[in-house]
Amino acid sequence: MARHKLAEEDLIDLVKSADWETAARTFGNFHNTIIGLLVHAWVNPKRRPADRKKRWVLEGAPSLDKKAPRRYSDGIFVSGTSPVGIMEVEGLHALGICTKMRKYLRPDHAWFGLCVFYPLYPRGRKPSRRLRFMSGRDEGTAQDDIAKILKEGEAVHKVTRAPMVMVFIEKEWQESTPDPNIGLRTEGSGYGRGKVTKIRGYLIAGRTRPEEYPLWP
């Protein structure tokens, strides 16, 4: 099956048109929120509004693993009857997502990958705790994690030749939710104790280095 290609500028527009302000104002594990924002952005294209009637999303993409453990993508972007791209939203196993992308980004499955990563791992001691994108015992920072994930993304592109956009939702550690009137405190979970500070996207498409796109604020 020939790949149904989406122009790179349309891929960037898809990412830029997502409502990242909503993501920044959502606390806790906002995995489902991010999926919803990406679905909305895909089926409501700003650059090509006429394409809306032929755009679909299949949530819970079929697994490509022949035996357990089976790993499923969060969604497939569809145009007409053709799979166009793979969606992954992840806060735990970033490098595992890159491995999964190697399987999905094949000529008979999809043409582009869109991954959104958010940090879940609190590291260090108070008051200098940090939220990380990856687990481990090293003393690195979230920026170190981003560099490692992007490097793995470039390795995936080298094999599949498929463009990818990786979005990183960066957070800073805080002791509880910012509004004391909420009434539901989040001390028991690391992912609930982070305030979004920056959202950036990176296009990986075979250039010298990934191209950075600021998304929020």
One Martini backbone bead per residue (centre of mass of N, CA, C, O) as a GRO file, in nm:
protein
  217
    1MET     BB    1   0.094   0.037   0.025
    2ALA     BB    2   0.067   0.357  -0.023
    3ARG     BB    3   0.148   0.651   0.093
    4HIS     BB    4  -0.027   0.899   0.267
    5LYS     BB    5   0.072   1.217   0.232
    6LEU     BB    6   0.185   1.474   0.447
    7ALA     BB    7   0.270   1.769   0.471
    8GLU     BB    8   0.486   1.920   0.681
    9GLU     BB    9   0.315   2.179   0.725
   10ASP     BB   10   0.063   2.015   0.821
   11LEU     BB   11   0.196   1.884   1.064
   12ILE     BB   12   0.264   2.146   1.211
   13ASP     BB   13  -0.027   2.256   1.214
   14LEU     BB   14  -0.145   2.038   1.389
   15VAL     BB   15   0.023   2.108   1.640
   16LYS     BB   16  -0.039   2.419   1.661
   17SER     BB   17  -0.370   2.382   1.673
   18ALA     BB   18  -0.359   2.288   1.937
   19ASP     BB   19  -0.488   2.319   2.275
   20TRP     BB   20  -0.243   2.402   2.497
   21GLU     BB   21  -0.388   2.567   2.711
   22THR     BB   22  -0.551   2.332   2.823
   23ALA     BB   23  -0.311   2.163   2.912
   24ALA     BB   24  -0.190   2.384   3.110
   25ARG     BB   25  -0.492   2.367   3.278
   26THR     BB   26  -0.412   2.068   3.352
   27PHE     BB   27  -0.430   1.830   3.608
   28GLY     BB   28  -0.243   1.563   3.630
   29ASN     BB   29  -0.343   1.296   3.432
   30PHE     BB   30  -0.364   1.411   3.082
   31HIS     BB   31  -0.393   1.192   2.861
   32ASN     BB   32  -0.689   1.224   2.750
   33THR     BB   33  -0.672   1.521   2.681
   34ILE     BB   34  -0.455   1.506   2.461
   35ILE     BB   35  -0.604   1.325   2.270
   36GLY     BB   36  -0.844   1.516   2.225
   37LEU     BB   37  -0.680   1.753   2.105
   38LEU     BB   38  -0.568   1.594   1.858
   39VAL     BB   39  -0.833   1.510   1.735
   40HIS     BB   40  -0.947   1.793   1.691
   41ALA     BB   41  -0.716   1.899   1.510
   42TRP     BB   42  -0.750   1.688   1.281
   43VAL     BB   43  -1.076   1.729   1.219
   44ASN     BB   44  -0.985   2.063   1.227
   45PRO     BB   45  -0.847   2.200   0.977
   46LYS     BB   46  -0.711   2.512   0.904
   47ARG     BB   47  -0.572   2.491   0.620
   48ARG     BB   48  -0.797   2.236   0.539
   49PRO     BB   49  -1.129   2.240   0.574
   50ALA     BB   50  -1.217   2.038   0.341
   51ASP     BB   51  -1.092   1.775   0.499
   52ARG     BB   52  -1.288   1.703   0.730
   53LYS     BB   53  -1.476   1.473   0.593
   54LYS     BB   54  -1.197   1.270   0.570
   55ARG     BB   55  -1.145   1.279   0.880
   56TRP     BB   56  -0.997   1.049   1.120
   57VAL     BB   57  -1.012   0.842   1.427
   58LEU     BB   58  -0.836   0.571   1.581
   59GLU     BB   59  -0.881   0.437   1.881
   60GLY     BB   60  -0.691   0.194   1.954
   61ALA     BB   61  -0.471   0.057   1.803
   62PRO     BB   62  -0.351  -0.195   1.657
   63SER     BB   63  -0.151  -0.448   1.716
   64LEU     BB   64   0.190  -0.566   1.610
   65ASP     BB   65   0.193  -0.792   1.805
   66LYS     BB   66   0.203  -1.149   1.805
   67LYS     BB   67   0.268  -1.133   2.117
   68ALA     BB   68   0.312  -1.126   2.428
   69PRO     BB   69   0.319  -0.815   2.481
   70ARG     BB   70   0.073  -0.595   2.393
   71ARG     BB   71   0.099  -0.296   2.194
   72TYR     BB   72  -0.076   0.017   2.187
   73SER     BB   73  -0.190   0.266   2.027
   74ASP     BB   74  -0.372   0.561   2.074
   75GLY     BB   75  -0.366   0.627   1.749
   76ILE     BB   76  -0.519   0.696   1.422
   77PHE     BB   77  -0.469   0.871   1.142
   78VAL     BB   78  -0.729   0.953   0.901
   79SER     BB   79  -0.771   0.943   0.532
   80GLY     BB   80  -1.045   0.818   0.465
   81THR     BB   81  -0.884   0.490   0.425
   82SER     BB   82  -0.606   0.609   0.529
   83PRO     BB   83  -0.326   0.574   0.697
   84VAL     BB   84  -0.117   0.843   0.828
   85GLY     BB   85  -0.096   0.828   1.156
   86ILE     BB   86   0.066   0.825   1.480
   87MET     BB   87  -0.039   0.811   1.825
   88GLU     BB   88   0.140   0.937   2.124
   89VAL     BB   89   0.092   0.922   2.485
   90GLU     BB   90   0.352   0.991   2.740
   91GLY     BB   91   0.484   0.930   3.100
   92LEU     BB   92   0.691   0.660   3.119
   93HIS     BB   93   0.790   0.524   2.808
   94ALA     BB   94   0.962   0.676   2.583
   95LEU     BB   95   1.153   0.463   2.449
   96GLY     BB   96   0.925   0.259   2.392
   97ILE     BB   97   0.783   0.435   2.182
   98CYS     BB   98   1.007   0.431   1.973
   99THR     BB   99   0.995   0.128   1.926
  100LYS     BB  100   0.700   0.124   1.828
  101MET     BB  101   0.741   0.314   1.580
  102ARG     BB  102   0.903   0.115   1.407
  103LYS     BB  103   0.641  -0.056   1.341
  104TYR     BB  104   0.429   0.160   1.236
  105LEU     BB  105   0.649   0.304   1.037
  106ARG     BB  106   0.518   0.180   0.759
  107PRO     BB  107   0.406   0.169   0.439
  108ASP     BB  108   0.138  -0.012   0.547
  109HIS     BB  109   0.049   0.210   0.788
  110ALA     BB  110   0.237   0.488   0.810
  111TRP     BB  111   0.387   0.822   0.779
  112PHE     BB  112   0.346   0.945   1.074
  113GLY     BB  113   0.459   1.084   1.390
  114LEU     BB  114   0.293   1.152   1.719
  115CYS     BB  115   0.446   1.276   2.017
  116VAL     BB  116   0.360   1.294   2.372
  117PHE     BB  117   0.533   1.431   2.652
  118TYR     BB  118   0.521   1.372   3.011
  119PRO     BB  119   0.599   1.425   3.340
  120LEU     BB  120   0.627   1.186   3.641
  121TYR     BB  121   0.917   1.207   3.778
  122PRO     BB  122   1.022   1.252   4.090
  123ARG     BB  123   1.325   1.428   4.183
  124GLY     BB  124   1.464   1.450   4.469
  125ARG     BB  125   1.473   1.705   4.707
  126LYS     BB  126   1.362   1.914   4.909
  127PRO     BB  127   1.303   2.199   4.707
  128SER     BB  128   1.455   2.043   4.432
  129ARG     BB  129   1.246   1.914   4.277
  130ARG     BB  130   1.183   1.704   3.986
  131LEU     BB  131   1.054   1.654   3.663
  132ARG     BB  132   1.051   1.358   3.461
  133PHE     BB  133   1.054   1.156   3.159
  134MET     BB  134   1.245   0.952   3.316
  135SER     BB  135   1.378   0.694   3.451
  136GLY     BB  136   1.609   0.672   3.725
  137ARG     BB  137   1.939   0.753   3.897
  138ASP     BB  138   2.016   0.995   3.777
  139GLU     BB  139   2.120   1.361   3.774
  140GLY     BB  140   1.945   1.469   3.574
  141THR     BB  141   1.734   1.628   3.345
  142ALA     BB  142   1.481   1.704   3.139
  143GLN     BB  143   1.679   1.788   2.910
  144ASP     BB  144   1.821   1.517   2.896
  145ASP     BB  145   1.575   1.354   2.817
  146ILE     BB  146   1.509   1.499   2.555
  147ALA     BB  147   1.775   1.432   2.410
  148LYS     BB  148   1.736   1.121   2.415
  149ILE     BB  149   1.464   1.107   2.266
  150LEU     BB  150   1.550   1.252   2.006
  151LYS     BB  151   1.771   1.053   1.929
  152GLU     BB  152   1.576   0.814   1.898
  153GLY     BB  153   1.400   0.948   1.683
  154GLU     BB  154   1.625   0.966   1.469
  155ALA     BB  155   1.664   0.659   1.449
  156VAL     BB  156   1.383   0.598   1.343
  157HIS     BB  157   1.400   0.772   1.086
  158LYS     BB  158   1.642   0.626   0.956
  159VAL     BB  159   1.468   0.363   0.911
  160THR     BB  160   1.169   0.480   0.805
  161ARG     BB  161   1.152   0.789   0.682
  162ALA     BB  162   0.962   0.915   0.889
  163PRO     BB  163   0.802   1.163   1.015
  164MET     BB  164   0.837   1.353   1.328
  165VAL     BB  165   0.663   1.456   1.627
  166MET     BB  166   0.782   1.606   1.932
  167VAL     BB  167   0.624   1.657   2.246
  168PHE     BB  168   0.692   1.877   2.532
  169ILE     BB  169   0.576   1.878   2.870
  170GLU     BB  170   0.669   2.105   3.097
  171LYS     BB  171   0.754   2.081   3.453
  172GLU     BB  172   0.700   2.193   3.783
  173TRP     BB  173   0.737   2.160   4.105
  174GLN     BB  174   0.471   2.101   4.351
  175GLU     BB  175   0.288   2.046   4.643
  176SER     BB  176   0.021   2.153   4.497
  177THR     BB  177  -0.239   2.280   4.400
  178PRO     BB  178  -0.295   2.621   4.320
  179ASP     BB  179  -0.595   2.582   4.437
  180PRO     BB  180  -0.738   2.573   4.753
  181ASN     BB  181  -1.052   2.540   4.645
  182ILE     BB  182  -1.067   2.252   4.529
  183GLY     BB  183  -1.016   2.012   4.771
  184LEU     BB  184  -0.797   1.845   4.594
  185ARG     BB  185  -0.527   1.681   4.673
  186THR     BB  186  -0.175   1.566   4.544
  187GLU     BB  187   0.046   1.424   4.731
  188GLY     BB  188   0.033   1.108   4.626
  189SER     BB  189   0.116   1.232   4.331
  190GLY     BB  190   0.346   1.333   4.109
  191TYR     BB  191   0.177   1.422   3.851
  192GLY     BB  192  -0.007   1.635   4.027
  193ARG     BB  193   0.278   1.820   4.098
  194GLY     BB  194   0.251   2.001   3.821
  195LYS     BB  195   0.358   2.285   3.636
  196VAL     BB  196   0.324   2.430   3.348
  197THR     BB  197   0.592   2.599   3.148
  198LYS     BB  198   0.630   2.423   2.871
  199ILE     BB  199   0.579   2.390   2.505
  200ARG     BB  200   0.736   2.163   2.270
  201GLY     BB  201   0.833   2.112   1.931
  202TYR     BB  202   0.968   1.842   1.708
  203LEU     BB  203   1.114   1.801   1.397
  204ILE     BB  204   1.167   1.483   1.230
  205ALA     BB  205   1.332   1.493   0.881
  206GLY     BB  206   1.662   1.466   0.820
  207ARG     BB  207   1.807   1.676   0.949
  208THR     BB  208   2.059   1.786   1.135
  209ARG     BB  209   1.817   1.880   1.328
  210PRO     BB  210   1.575   1.936   1.520
  211GLU     BB  211   1.286   2.127   1.494
  212GLU     BB  212   1.175   2.402   1.672
  213TYR     BB  213   0.843   2.455   1.842
  214PRO     BB  214   0.658   2.678   1.987
  215LEU     BB  215   0.338   2.634   2.181
  216TRP     BB  216   0.397   2.712   2.495
  217PRO     BB  217   0.323   3.034   2.542
   0.00000   0.00000   0.00000
